[in-house]
């Protein structure tokens, strides 16, 4: 079986926030059982964009970018170029009622591979599931409340 991962999972695995243990656990589990990981080539740009946003928001140190990037690129993901399936991505975006095709690229790839898309992106997961697409919403651990 194959799994399509989106940028939210990769970013979570490399930035050291409350989602990191969940994301790294998933990658370890998948790799341990020989699961094939897939993503559109878009993933690398989205990871770079997320790191940029985290640094400019001062929640991730700029000095850690190279290490984070090495960690992201060390994950053995098969990247898929947007070639003949471009019209499929546009159609998927329209079905999702999105004005952007970014999320649709992941979902169209999962659909084409007969795989499930895994994401931390709640709106994407709920929207795709409502249309019958196989998406697994990963939830971070609850943050304990001070009592």
HELIX and SHEET records of a PDB file:
HELIX    1   1 UNK A    7  UNK A   15  1                                   9    
HELIX    2   2 UNK A   20  UNK A   32  1                                  13    
HELIX    3   3 UNK A   42  UNK A   56  1                                  15    
HELIX    4   4 UNK A   62  UNK A   64  5                                   3    
HELIX    5   5 UNK A   65  UNK A   74  1                                  10    
HELIX    6   6 UNK A   86  UNK A   95  1                                  10    
HELIX    7   7 UNK A  102  UNK A  113  1                                  12    
HELIX    8   8 UNK A  122  UNK A  130  1                                   9    
SHEET    1   A 5 UNK A  77  UNK A  80  0                                        
SHEET    2   A 5 UNK A  36  UNK A  40  1                                        
SHEET    3   A 5 UNK A   2  UNK A   5  1                                        
SHEET    4   A 5 UNK A 116  UNK A 119  1                                        
SHEET    5   A 5 UNK A 135  UNK A 137  1                                        
END                                                                             
